[in-house]
Amino acid sequence: MRWLTLEYIKQHSRIDSDVEDNILELYADAAEDTVLNIMNRTYENLMCTYQEVPKPIVQASLMLVDLSYMQRSPVSPQNYSAVPYTFDILIKPYMIL
């Protein structure tokens, strides 16, 4: 995890126990990589440009972790929820086209 922390994740997702820390770390790594890929950036590029990870990117990453945590099994029409449009709004200003 480069910018997410277990503390942030647990606060965001309202998780009190340490039982699933390993899976949360996996989801966090995947979320950070996904956000960087969508923005067409590397972590190094992001840090050179902004000196720290902008808060909207942190929030978007937390949203992806929470979505992964809540929807662990294959998606069916009964339990499907898409990533909110808010995610796009948060990362769009940081995208390299």
JOSULRA-V146063 format. One record per pair of residues at least 6 apart in sequence whose C-alpha atoms are under 6 Angstrom apart, sorted by the first residue. I is the first residue (numbers start at 1). J is the second residue. D is the distance in whole Angstrom. If there is no record, write none. Layout:
# JOSULRA-V146063
i = (I;I)
j = (J;J)
d = (D;D)
This chain:
# JOSULRA-V146063
i = (1;13;27;28;31;31;32;39;39;40;56;57;60)
j = (29;66;65;65;61;64;61;95;96;96;90;91;87)
d = (5;6;5;6;5;6;6;4;6;6;5;6;5)
